[in-house]
């Protein structure tokens, strides 16, 4: 344990470890998977708020460091650290078989997301936050295309990464075909079709295809969809931000099939 504001060690760049910063993101790590914590950095101003975490660190022989804003910004590689950072073991993404095993066992109405070309970490983080709120158990994507969660995305997700699993698929078409056989409908999202998200009830088992920030979902993937729907509006802008659009689709699924649970803070 080191409470010096000068000598705190830098966070590891080991790919099996992850820097998580931000008040809500760090609180979620502690609450959901405390055993993964390697060490903690906190500013003096947040010592009272995170006192229980620091006591837990001392009890379980986990190092923590009290640092100033400048030092923490260097460790976080961001000025948006909010005064706290946890270095933790990274959560490993699921593979093809794990994805199928988990989703095949779910009996309640279920929606998952397939990200096709979404790369901006702020959008990815916002989508994970939405997924956690609307009980999306998993976000899918192809190997080499679905980005790993960055520290910036984790902060934007506000703790959502502790409730949503990522599945990086080696054979995405085969996995989606298997999911279709399990009753999942692949629903594309596009601003260039006439069918509205509100036109008819959504199936109880959905995979929403969410396209990239610039080009949207690929034509090849949309052609594989069971249907493609749009969000109606004025048409004054070509499309919505990808995270905003995702929220509308997920809210419509929730309205039709769930309508229970907690209310998010605005």
Helices and strands as residue ranges (DSSP letters): E 17-21, H 23-33, G 34-36, E 37-43, G 44-46, H 51-59, E 63-67, H 69-76, E 84-89, H 96-104, E 110-116, H 121-133, E 138-142, H 151-157, G 160-162, E 165-169, H 172-181, E 185-189, E 205-211, H 219-224, E 227-229, H 242-257
